[in-house]
Amino acid sequence: MFIVLFLMAMYQLMACSQDDGVPPAIDIPQSVITDNADDTNQNDDLDDATPSPEPSATNNTTPSPEPIVSPTPSPIPTINLPDDDGDGYENDSDCDDADSSIHPNADEQCNGIDDNCDGQIDEESPFIKYVNQDLSIQSAIDRIENDGCIFVSAGGYHEDINFHGKAIWIQATDGVYYTSITGSENMNVDSVVTFDSGETNDSILNGFQISSNNKKRGIKIINSSPTIENNQITSNQSAGNGVGIYIEANAGTAAPVIQNNGVSNNTCIETYCEGIGIYVFVTNQGIGSPIIKNNIISNNINLYNNLYSSGVYLNFNGSGKTTLDNNSINNQPGNSIGLHYQASSANTETIIRNNFLQNNSAGLYIMNHSPQTTLQIYNNRFEKNTSAGIFLYMDKTLYGNIQNNIILNNNLGIMVSLFDQIGELTNSFNIKNNTISNNNTGMQFVSNFNESISNLNMIIENNIISFSKNYGIDTLTNTTSSVTLSHLKYNDIYSNVENSKQCSDSTVCTTSSNYNKSKDPAFVVTYDGISYNFHLKTSGPKSPCIDTGNPDTADYDVNGTLNDMGTYGGPYGNW
């Protein structure tokens, strides 16, 4: 290394002595050029003590600096919000996280709820349609999905509609006084509204006036069970039964719910028709179980002949269970019946309770030809009917009760007419705990086949029969139509005009052996705005009818005490 440095110094000294200032080339023998550390000639390697990089990195180039690598940031943690109802939507976007059917993108249903969380309630959807007078209700029915609803604006809709089996709710948004369906002029359609495709209680018609002057029924129901509520079915005209509402079960089930409607001023334009307001017909292959409640049924007439016509007619040849509850059936004109019940070959149970039957020919007319009929008639009021409060025509065994009714100011309170097959009658039917007051005759029993009945084993107990203008109980004694009552017990038969004979047969009426009495029942008579009530005085003086009914535990009052005679005693007396 010393030799090399010496030679370089000499080279620079000699160059300085040249006239042109350019140093002459010095030929350094290759033998003196050595490589101490790498494979680069010493002549080219300025630091032969340090190994050079690979040849590709030579030629005096500056090496690239090492790249600066930024540290990788830690990921931001995901925060999972609760989804309490498990519908896949967290509670920041789910407007009701307690109900899995309510969430964004849900189908809007007609339920008064924002189902899809868009801030709107019951907006138009496949399940919700809105109809005004520029549209038809039937077109909306045809387009809507099952479980939907149709909201109909105020106006008159001159069309006939058919639900076609759909479980939908059709609602008049402005109510019955502003929205009507009046029927078309198409005489091939005999009803303004039709249910004939097996509709269920989920097919609902609510809030309309249903009427027609084109000889159509208001509503027809065949083998179907819709809900008809809050409507006025009025001023329809048709030939035949059921001008207001016609219900038939002929090879299927008809179990509609008819509630909170007015059924009035419908007219039959034929000589004979029944159930002008509501007619229920069940054939021997049908099952009829309608529920008819909270309706006002009035002034439905036969244009030519009101004899045997009626506001409501239940005509049973098949089976089923029917309930009439809390209806007012009144003002049927002329000889028209309020409620007419007929069973021919039926296996039926019918409950008639809490109804008000007033100002008809007969309030309730029962014609039973079937040995498999059960009737429960309780907590009703029968008032001011020109023929009878209850007319019971029997030629077969009848099961059930006339119990805890008020029967007031009728011509006959209860009329029982018995026919030739009455030998089948047992003690299966009871007349118990009724208040029968201020009628021309309280109760009358008659045999209609020219032969006296000597042992009618119908249980007649715990009744108050008072203030009749004629007999309290008339059994047509000493005639070929006379009836002897074998179970007339625990009744108070008082102050009827025939005072010396409260019954036409005094031997069974007030004898001590059958526990009947003839004492002032001591009523507390009150008027509730609809009818008179006949509670018993508990003091000053206490009524003799308190705790003096049949002492059997089955007849105990609701409060567990002995039976009180009259309408507020016994197990059905709490009304």
C-alpha positions in Angstrom: 0.0 0.0 0.0 2.9 2.3 0.7 4.4 1.7 -2.7 1.1 2.7 -4.4 0.9 5.9 -2.5 4.5 6.8 -3.3 4.0 6.2 -7.0 0.8 8.4 -7.0 2.7 11.3 -5.3 5.5 11.1 -7.9 2.9 11.0 -10.6 1.3 14.3 -9.4 4.8 15.9 -9.0 5.8 15.1 -12.6 2.5 16.3 -13.9 3.1 19.7 -12.4 6.3 20.0 -14.4 4.6 19.6 -17.8 4.0 22.7 -19.8 0.4 21.9 -20.7 -0.6 21.1 -17.1 -1.9 17.7 -18.1 -0.2 14.9 -16.2 1.3 12.2 -18.4 -0.1 8.8 -18.2 1.8 6.5 -15.9 1.9 2.9 -16.8 1.6 1.0 -13.5 2.6 -2.6 -13.9 -0.2 -4.9 -13.2 1.9 -6.9 -11.0 2.0 -4.2 -8.3 -1.8 -3.8 -8.3 -3.2 -6.1 -5.7 -6.8 -6.7 -4.2 -6.8 -7.0 -0.5 -10.4 -7.6 0.3 -12.6 -8.0 -2.7 -12.4 -8.8 -6.3 -12.1 -5.1 -7.4 -8.7 -4.0 -8.7 -6.7 -1.9 -6.3 -6.4 0.7 -8.9 -10.2 1.2 -8.9 -11.0 0.5 -5.2 -10.6 3.5 -3.0 -10.9 1.4 0.1 -9.5 -1.9 -0.6 -9.7 -2.8 3.0 -13.5 -3.0 2.9 -15.2 -5.6 0.7 -17.2 -4.2 -2.2 -20.7 -5.1 -2.8 -21.6 -7.4 -5.7 -20.3 -6.1 -9.0 -23.7 -4.8 -10.0 -23.5 -2.4 -7.1 -20.0 -0.9 -8.2 -19.2 2.0 -10.4 -19.2 4.5 -7.4 -23.1 4.7 -7.2 -24.7 5.9 -4.0 -26.8 3.1 -2.4 -30.6 3.7 -2.0 -31.7 4.4 1.6 -33.7 1.7 3.4 -37.5 2.4 2.9 -39.4 3.8 5.9 -42.2 1.4 6.8 -45.1 3.0 8.8 -46.5 0.8 11.6 -49.8 -0.9 10.8 -52.7 0.7 12.8 -54.8 -1.5 15.0 -58.3 -2.2 13.6 -61.2 -0.2 15.0 -63.4 -2.6 16.9 -67.0 -3.3 15.6 -69.7 -2.5 18.1 -72.7 -4.9 17.8 -75.9 -3.2 19.0 -78.6 -5.4 20.5 -81.3 -7.1 18.4 -83.7 -8.1 21.1 -86.4 -9.6 18.8 -84.0 -11.6 16.7 -85.3 -10.2 13.3 -81.8 -9.3 12.0 -82.2 -5.6 12.6 -80.4 -3.9 15.4 -82.3 -1.6 17.7 -80.9 1.6 16.2 -82.8 0.9 13.0 -85.6 -1.3 14.3 -88.5 0.9 15.4 -89.9 -1.9 17.6 -87.2 -4.2 18.7 -89.6 -6.2 20.9 -91.6 -7.4 17.8 -89.9 -9.5 15.2 -92.6 -8.7 12.6 -91.8 -5.0 12.7 -88.5 -3.9 11.1 -87.2 -2.1 8.0 -88.3 -3.7 4.7 -91.2 -5.5 6.4 -94.5 -5.6 4.4 -96.8 -2.9 5.7 -99.9 -4.5 7.2 -103.3 -2.8 8.0 -103.0 -2.7 11.7 -102.5 0.9 12.7 -98.8 0.2 13.2 -95.7 1.4 11.2 -94.6 -2.1 10.3 -91.7 -1.2 8.0 -90.2 1.7 10.2 -90.5 4.3 7.4 -92.4 6.8 9.6 -95.8 6.1 8.0 -98.7 4.0 9.2 -100.7 1.8 6.9 -99.5 3.3 3.7 -100.4 1.7 0.3 -98.8 -1.7 -0.1 -99.7 -5.1 -1.6 -101.7 -5.6 1.7 -103.2 -2.1 1.8 -105.4 -0.3 -0.8 -107.2 3.0 -0.6 -110.4 3.6 -2.6 -112.2 6.8 -3.4 -115.1 7.5 -5.8 -112.7 7.4 -8.8 -112.1 3.7 -8.1 -114.2 0.7 -7.4 -114.2 -1.4 -4.2 -114.2 -4.6 -6.3 -111.1 -3.6 -8.2 -109.3 -3.2 -4.9 -110.5 -6.6 -3.7 -109.2 -8.2 -6.9 -105.7 -6.6 -6.5 -105.1 -7.0 -2.8 -103.3 -9.8 -1.0 -104.8 -12.0 1.7 -104.6 -10.5 5.2 -104.8 -7.0 3.7 -107.3 -4.2 4.1 -109.1 -1.7 2.0 -109.9 1.8 3.3 -112.9 3.3 1.5 -113.4 7.1 1.6 -116.8 8.7 2.0 -119.2 8.5 -0.9 -121.8 6.3 -2.7 -120.4 3.2 -4.5 -122.9 1.9 -7.0 -121.6 -1.6 -7.4 -122.0 -5.2 -6.1 -119.0 -6.7 -4.3 -117.8 -10.3 -3.7 -114.9 -11.1 -1.4 -114.0 -14.2 -3.5 -112.7 -16.0 -0.4 -110.1 -13.4 0.6 -109.3 -12.8 4.2 -109.4 -9.0 4.0 -110.9 -6.2 6.0 -112.9 -3.5 4.1 -113.3 -0.4 6.3 -115.3 2.7 5.6 -113.0 5.4 6.9 -115.7 8.0 7.5 -118.4 5.7 8.9 -121.8 4.4 8.1 -123.6 7.7 7.6 -121.2 8.9 4.9 -120.3 5.7 3.0 -122.7 3.5 1.1 -122.7 0.5 -1.2 -126.0 0.6 -3.1 -125.7 -2.2 -5.6 -125.5 -2.2 -9.4 -128.2 -2.6 -12.0 -127.0 -6.0 -12.9 -129.9 -8.3 -12.1 -127.8 -11.4 -12.5 -126.4 -10.6 -9.1 -129.0 -10.9 -6.4 -127.1 -9.3 -3.5 -125.1 -6.1 -2.9 -122.5 -8.0 -0.9 -121.7 -11.7 -1.4 -119.7 -14.2 0.6 -119.8 -17.6 -1.1 -116.3 -18.9 -1.3 -115.7 -20.2 2.2 -114.7 -16.9 3.8 -113.7 -17.0 7.5 -114.2 -14.6 10.4 -111.1 -12.8 9.0 -113.2 -11.5 6.1 -114.5 -8.3 7.6 -117.0 -5.7 6.3 -117.1 -2.7 8.6 -118.8 0.7 8.6 -121.0 0.9 5.5 -124.6 1.5 4.7 -125.8 -1.4 2.5 -128.9 -0.7 0.5 -130.5 -1.3 -2.9 -133.6 -0.4 -4.8 -132.8 -3.0 -7.6 -134.5 -6.0 -6.0 -131.3 -7.3 -4.3 -130.6 -8.6 -0.8 -128.3 -6.5 1.3 -125.8 -9.3 2.2 -125.7 -13.0 1.1 -123.6 -15.6 3.0 -123.4 -19.2 1.6 -121.2 -21.8 3.4 -119.0 -19.0 4.7 -118.3 -17.3 8.0 -117.4 -13.6 7.5 -117.6 -10.8 10.1 -120.2 -8.2 9.5 -119.9 -5.3 11.9 -120.9 -1.7 12.4 -123.0 -1.5 9.3 -126.5 -0.3 8.5 -128.3 -2.8 6.3 -131.4 -0.9 5.3 -134.0 -0.2 2.6 -133.2 -3.3 0.5 -136.0 -4.9 -1.5 -136.1 -8.5 -2.6 -138.5 -11.4 -3.2 -137.8 -14.2 -0.7 -136.3 -14.7 2.7 -133.5 -12.8 4.2 -133.8 -9.4 2.5 -131.4 -7.7 4.9 -129.0 -10.6 5.5 -129.3 -14.2 4.1 -127.2 -17.0 5.7 -127.2 -20.5 4.4 -125.3 -23.7 5.2 -126.2 -26.4 2.7 -123.1 -28.6 2.3 -120.6 -26.8 4.5 -120.4 -24.5 7.5 -121.8 -21.1 8.0 -120.6 -19.5 11.2 -120.6 -15.7 10.5 -120.3 -13.1 13.2 -123.1 -10.5 12.8 -122.5 -7.7 15.4 -123.2 -4.1 16.1 -125.3 -3.6 13.0 -128.6 -1.9 12.3 -130.9 -4.1 10.2 -134.1 -2.1 9.4 -136.7 -1.1 6.9 -136.0 -4.0 4.5 -139.0 -5.1 2.5 -140.1 -8.4 1.1 -142.0 -8.0 -2.2 -143.4 -11.5 -2.3 -146.5 -12.9 -0.7 -144.6 -15.2 1.8 -141.2 -14.6 3.2 -139.5 -15.2 6.5 -136.6 -13.6 8.4 -136.9 -10.3 6.4 -134.1 -8.8 8.6 -131.9 -11.9 9.1 -132.6 -15.4 7.8 -130.5 -18.4 8.8 -131.2 -21.7 6.9 -129.3 -24.9 7.7 -130.0 -28.0 5.6 -129.6 -31.5 6.9 -126.1 -31.6 5.4 -125.1 -28.2 6.8 -123.6 -26.9 10.0 -124.9 -23.5 11.1 -123.3 -21.7 14.0 -123.8 -18.0 13.5 -123.2 -15.5 16.3 -125.7 -12.6 16.1 -125.1 -10.0 18.8 -125.5 -6.3 19.7 -127.7 -5.6 16.6 -130.9 -3.5 16.3 -133.3 -5.3 14.1 -136.5 -3.4 13.4 -139.4 -2.6 11.1 -138.6 -5.2 8.4 -141.8 -5.8 6.5 -143.7 -7.9 4.0 -145.2 -5.6 1.4 -148.2 -7.8 0.9 -148.7 -10.1 4.0 -147.0 -9.9 7.4 -148.6 -13.1 8.7 -145.8 -15.5 9.7 -143.1 -13.1 8.5 -140.4 -12.2 11.0 -137.5 -10.0 11.8 -135.2 -12.9 12.4 -135.8 -16.5 11.4 -133.6 -19.5 12.4 -134.6 -22.5 10.3 -132.6 -25.6 11.3 -132.6 -29.0 9.6 -128.9 -29.7 10.3 -126.5 -29.2 13.2 -124.7 -26.4 14.9 -124.7 -24.0 17.8 -126.2 -20.6 17.4 -126.0 -17.6 19.7 -128.2 -14.5 19.8 -126.9 -12.1 22.4 -127.9 -8.6 23.3 -130.0 -7.8 20.3 -133.0 -5.5 20.1 -135.7 -7.0 17.9 -138.7 -4.8 17.8 -141.4 -3.0 15.9 -142.2 -5.8 13.5 -145.5 -4.6 12.0 -148.8 -6.3 11.9 -148.7 -10.0 12.6 -144.9 -10.2 12.2 -142.9 -12.2 14.7 -139.7 -10.8 16.3 -137.6 -14.0 16.4 -138.9 -17.2 14.8 -137.1 -20.4 15.6 -137.9 -23.7 13.9 -136.1 -27.1 14.2 -137.2 -30.0 12.1 -134.6 -32.8 12.1 -131.8 -30.8 13.7 -129.2 -31.6 16.3 -128.7 -28.1 17.5 -128.1 -25.9 20.5 -129.3 -22.4 20.5 -128.6 -19.8 23.1 -130.9 -16.8 23.3 -129.8 -14.4 26.0 -129.8 -10.7 26.9 -132.2 -9.7 24.1 -135.0 -7.2 24.1 -138.0 -8.3 22.0 -140.7 -5.6 22.0 -143.7 -4.5 19.9 -144.0 -7.6 17.7 -146.8 -10.0 17.3 -144.9 -12.7 19.2 -141.6 -11.8 20.7 -140.2 -15.3 20.3 -142.0 -18.1 18.4 -140.6 -21.6 18.8 -141.7 -24.5 16.6 -139.9 -27.6 17.6 -140.3 -30.9 15.5 -137.0 -32.3 16.5 -136.2 -34.6 19.5 -132.5 -33.3 19.5 -133.1 -29.6 20.1 -131.6 -27.7 23.0 -132.8 -24.2 23.7 -131.3 -21.9 26.5 -133.5 -18.8 26.8 -132.4 -16.5 29.6 -131.9 -12.9 30.7 -134.2 -11.6 28.0 -137.0 -9.0 28.1 -140.2 -9.7 26.3 -142.5 -6.6 26.3 -145.6 -5.3 24.6 -146.0 -8.1 22.1 -149.5 -8.4 20.9 -149.8 -12.2 20.7 -147.3 -13.6 23.3 -144.0 -12.8 24.8 -142.9 -16.5 24.1 -145.0 -18.9 22.0 -143.8 -22.5 22.4 -145.2 -25.0 19.9 -144.0 -28.6 20.7 -144.6 -32.1 19.3 -141.2 -33.5 20.2 -139.1 -33.5 23.3 -137.4 -30.2 23.9 -134.3 -29.8 26.1 -133.3 -26.6 27.9 -134.7 -23.7 29.9 -136.8 -20.6 29.8 -135.0 -18.9 32.7 -134.5 -15.5 34.4 -136.5 -13.5 31.9 -138.7 -10.4 32.3 -142.0 -11.0 30.5 -144.1 -7.9 30.8 -147.2 -6.3 29.2 -147.9 -8.9 26.6 -151.2 -10.5 25.7 -149.9 -13.9 26.8 -146.7 -14.0 28.8 -145.8 -17.6 27.8 -148.0 -19.8 25.6 -147.3 -23.5 25.4 -149.1 -25.4 22.6 -148.8 -29.2 22.8 -149.3 -31.7 19.9 -150.0 -35.4 19.6 -146.5 -36.7 20.0 -146.1 -35.0 23.3 -145.9 -38.4 25.0 -142.2 -38.2 24.3 -141.9 -35.1 26.4 -140.2 -35.7 29.8 -139.0 -33.3 32.4 -136.2 -32.1 30.1 -137.5 -28.6 29.7 -137.8 -26.1 32.5 -139.5 -22.7 33.1 -137.8 -21.3 36.1 -137.1 -18.0 37.8 -139.0 -15.7 35.5 -140.9 -12.5 36.4 -144.1 -12.7 34.4 -146.1 -9.6 35.2 -148.9 -7.3 33.9 -149.9 -9.5 31.0 -153.4 -10.3 30.0 -152.7 -14.0 30.9 -149.5 -14.9 32.6 -149.1 -18.5 31.2 -151.3 -20.6 29.1 -151.1 -24.3 28.3 -153.2 -25.9 25.6 -153.5 -29.4 24.0 -154.1 -29.2 20.3 -155.1 -32.7 19.3 -158.6 -32.9 21.0 -157.3 -34.9 23.9 -156.5 -33.7 27.3 -153.0 -34.1 28.7 -153.2 -35.4 32.2 -149.5 -35.4 33.2 -147.3 -32.7 31.6 -144.0 -33.2 33.4 -142.5 -29.8 32.6 -140.7 -28.2 35.5 -142.3 -24.9 36.4 -140.5 -23.4 39.4 -139.4 -20.2 41.2 -141.5 -17.9 39.0 -143.4 -14.8 40.1 -146.6 -14.6 38.1 -148.4 -11.4 39.0 -150.9 -8.7 38.1 -152.4 -10.5 35.1 -155.7 -9.2 33.8 -157.0 -12.8 33.5 -155.6 -15.9 35.0 -152.1 -16.2 36.3 -151.9 -19.7 34.8 -154.5 -21.0 32.4 -154.6 -24.7 31.7 -158.1 -24.7 29.9 -159.6 -26.8 32.7 -162.7 -28.8 31.8 -162.1 -28.6 28.0 -160.8 -31.2 25.6 -157.7 -29.1 25.4 -156.9 -29.1 29.1 -153.5 -29.7 30.4 -152.6 -30.9 33.9 -149.3 -29.7 35.2 -147.6 -32.2 37.4 -144.6 -30.1 38.4 -145.8 -26.6 39.3 -143.9 -25.7 42.5 -142.3 -22.9 44.4 -144.0 -20.1 42.5 -145.7 -16.9 43.7 -148.9 -16.4 41.8 -150.4 -13.2 43.0 -153.1 -10.5 42.4 -154.3 -11.7 39.0 -157.8 -10.4 38.2 -159.3 -13.8 38.9 -158.3 -13.4 42.5 -160.3 -16.3 43.9 -158.6 -18.6 41.3 -155.1 -17.6 40.5 -155.0 -20.6 38.2 -157.8 -22.1 36.1 -157.1 -25.3 38.0 -156.9 -24.3 41.6 -156.0 -27.8 42.8 -152.4 -27.5 41.5 -151.9 -23.8 41.8 -151.7 -22.7 45.4 -151.8 -25.8 47.6 -149.3 -26.0 50.4 -148.1 -29.4 49.2 -146.4 -27.9 46.1 -145.0 -24.8 48.0 -146.7 -22.2 45.8 -147.9 -19.1 47.4 -150.1 -16.0 46.6 -148.4 -13.1 48.3 -147.4 -9.6 47.2 -143.9 -10.0 45.9 -143.0 -6.5 47.0 -141.2 -5.3 43.9 -138.8 -2.4 43.7 -139.8 -1.3 40.3 -137.3 0.9 38.5 -136.9 2.1 34.9 -133.5 2.0 33.3 -134.4 4.0 30.2 -135.2 0.9 28.3 -137.4 -1.3 30.4 -138.7 -1.8 33.9 -136.8 -3.9 36.4 -138.4 -6.0 39.2 -136.0 -6.3 42.1 -137.3 -7.5 45.5 -137.5 -5.4 48.6 -135.0 -6.5 51.2 -136.7 -4.5 54.0 -139.7 -2.5 54.9 -141.3 -5.1 54.4 -139.0 -7.8 53.0 -140.3 -9.6 50.0 -141.8 -13.0 50.8 -140.1 -14.3 47.6 -136.6 -14.0 49.0 -135.0 -17.3 49.9 -138.3 -19.2 49.3 -137.6 -20.8 45.9 -136.6 -24.5 45.5 -134.0 -25.1 48.2 -132.0 -27.5 46.1 -128.4 -26.4 45.9 -128.6 -26.4 42.1 -131.0 -23.5 42.4 -129.0 -21.4 44.8 -128.5 -17.7 43.9 -125.2 -16.5 42.5 -124.2 -15.3 46.0 -124.6 -18.9 47.4 -127.9 -18.3 49.3 -131.3 -19.9 48.9 -133.1 -19.3 45.7 -135.0 -16.0 45.4 -138.1 -16.3 43.2 -138.3 -14.2 40.1 -135.9 -13.0 37.5 -132.9 -12.1 39.8 -132.8 -15.4 41.6 -131.0 -18.7 40.9 -127.7 -19.3 39.0 -128.6 -17.0 36.1 -129.9 -14.2 38.2 -126.9 -11.8 38.1 -127.9 -9.7 35.1 
